[in-house]
Amino acid sequence: LTPVDIYHYFKLRAYGNADANEDVENPTKARSSTIHFYKKAISYFMPNNAMSWNEIENVGNPTKSSMINSLVRKIKTKETARLGRESQARRALFVDGE
């Protein structure tokens, strides 16, 4: 499992297309928190999950590579610009005083 495999999977989940251009298209299928959870879940099952990804030797935890972190950051940036997927949270913004 390499960072490229995880990168394509995360793009498929967020954009609906593994070959999507994240600078042009908007992530309409998943939010950054969902992708971050997938990253955390995959990282749990990595043999060297405490070790960062080593680009030269291709060893370590591929979910900690700079490629994956930049993708999550780009998705979060699109969300803050209100170009990403809408939040599904349904809760009151404040509690009525009793």
MOTABEL-V118655 format. One record per pair of residues at least 24 apart in sequence whose C-alpha atoms are under 7 Angstrom apart, sorted by sequence separation. I is the first residue (numbers start at 1). J is the second residue. D is the distance in whole Angstrom. If there is no record, write none. Layout:
i = {I | I}
j = {J | J}
d = {D | D}
//
This chain:
i = {39 | 10 | 35 | 32 | 32 | 32 | 27 | 26 | 31 | 30 | 28 | 29 | 26 | 27 | 28 | 26 | 27 | 3 | 2 | 3 | 7 | 3 | 3}
j = {63 | 35 | 72 | 72 | 75 | 76 | 75 | 78 | 85 | 85 | 84 | 85 | 83 | 84 | 85 | 84 | 85 | 62 | 62 | 63 | 68 | 65 | 68}
d = {6 | 7 | 7 | 6 | 6 | 5 | 7 | 7 | 6 | 6 | 5 | 6 | 6 | 5 | 4 | 6 | 6 | 5 | 6 | 6 | 6 | 7 | 7}
//
